[in-house]
């Protein structure tokens, strides 16, 4: 490995999107708990554009 791989700034750029993904998964789990399987369509549909925007943001290198 190079010294560049151990840079704390690189660690932050990896952890922030992963933390965001974990938060989205936790919110999805909470919505399943609240709405149940039958009412799951509404929260999932609300997450689709949010996840899409986050993926575009990550692919552009924004953090």
Secondary structure, 3 states (H helix, E strand, C coil): CCHHHHCHHHHHHHHHHHHHHHHHHHHHHHHHHHHCCCCHHHHHHHHHHHHHHHHHHHHCCCC
